[in-house]
Amino acid sequence: MKGTAAKIDIVRNHMRDVDRTLLRENLKLTFEQRAQKHLRTLQMVEELRRAGKKLRRNRDGC
């Protein structure tokens, strides 16, 4: 029983840091809308990676 109580406390501590309003808003979207949102995020990450590589190349003179 003590292990279960500790696990519950850990979950409560983590839930305190979760923005549930964002979760609720995302759950209002259809699967397709969530997939498109995810794809846009991945595209942004890729663009940031490309920009970082370009900056490093320019800084290093390559």
SVG drawing of the C-alpha trace seen along z (x, -y; Angstrom):
<svg xmlns="http://www.w3.org/2000/svg" viewBox="-14 -33 50 35">
<polyline fill="none" stroke="black" stroke-width="0.4" points="0.0,0.0 2.9,-2.4 4.2,-2.0 0.8,-2.9 0.5,-6.0 4.0,-7.1 3.0,-6.6 -0.1,-8.7 2.0,-11.5 4.4,-11.4 1.5,-11.7 0.0,-14.6 3.3,-16.4 3.6,-16.1 0.0,-17.1 0.6,-20.3 2.9,-21.3 0.5,-20.2 -1.5,-22.9 -4.8,-21.0 -6.5,-23.8 -4.1,-23.0 -5.0,-19.3 -8.7,-20.1 -8.3,-22.4 -6.3,-19.8 -9.0,-17.1 -11.6,-19.4 -9.8,-19.0 -10.4,-16.2 -7.6,-13.7 -6.9,-15.3 -6.5,-18.7 -4.2,-17.4 -2.1,-15.6 -1.8,-18.8 -0.8,-20.7 1.8,-18.1 3.1,-18.3 3.4,-22.1 5.4,-21.7 7.7,-19.2 8.3,-21.5 9.1,-24.3 11.6,-22.1 13.2,-21.1 13.5,-24.8 15.1,-25.7 17.6,-22.8 18.5,-24.0 18.9,-27.6 21.2,-26.4 23.3,-24.4 23.6,-27.4 24.6,-29.7 27.3,-27.2 28.7,-26.9 28.9,-30.6 30.5,-31.0 33.0,-28.3 33.8,-29.7 32.9,-26.6"/>
</svg>
